[in-house]
Amino acid sequence: MKTTIDIADELLTRTKKLARQKETTLKAIIEAALQDFHAQIEAACDKPVELHTHTVDGRGLQQGLSWDNWSEIQDLSYEL
């Protein structure tokens, strides 16, 4: 399958150099890296993560906030 991805220039340059040194293709290097990544993740995850949500009593969002502006809500949650 063909796809397009953005890769940092320096990383792509290093990976192409590695492919030449190993006498293989860029595709083979990227596929091997993805296979290794998947194997590591699968080995680290014996079971699915269970997320628990918590709610508190209240009257919704503060006046002036909107659920459509999540970045503002997030910023406010980190204020001291």
N, C-alpha and C positions, 0 to 999 in steps of 0.2 A: 504494500500500500504506500502510496506517495503522500507526503504531507509537508508542510512548511513550518519551521520553528525558528525562533530567534535564539541565537547562542552568542554569548559574549565573544568578541573578536579574539581576545587573547586565549580563551579556552579552545575555541575552534582551531586556532593556529597550532596550539600545543597538541591537540588531538590529531590533526592532519600529520604533524611531524611524527607522532607516535605510530600512526598507521604506516607511514613510509618506512620507519625503522623496523617495524614488525612484518613488513612486506604483506600488508593486508589492506583492506579498504576502510574508509571512514565509516561506511555503513556497518561493517562488521564490528568495529570498535564500539560504536554507539549501541548496537544491538546487544553486544556482550555486557556493556555497562548497565543497560536497562534490565537484562536478565539477572545480573548480580544484585541490582537494587531490589528487584522483586523478591529474590530469594532471601535477602536480608530482612525485608519487611515481613514476609510470610513467616520466617523463623522467629521473629520477635513478637509476633501476634498469635498466641496460642488460641485465643478466643476473641470474639468481637468485643469491642469496647462498649460498655453500657453507660449511657449518659443519663444522669438524673437531673431533672429540672426542679427549681425551687421558686415558689412565688411568695409574695408578701402582701399583706393587706394594704390597700391604697386606693387612690382614685385615678390611676393611669399615669400618663406622662404629665410633667410639669407644664404649666401654661407656656406657650411659645415653642414647645418642642413638637416634633413630628416623627412618626415611625419611618417616614421616608428619608429622614436625615440621620442615618445611623452614625455617621462619623462624628456629628456633634454630640450625640448621646454618649458615644464611646469616650470622646474627649472629656466630657463632664464627669464620667465615672472615675477618671484618673486624677481629678483635681483634689487637692487636700483641703 
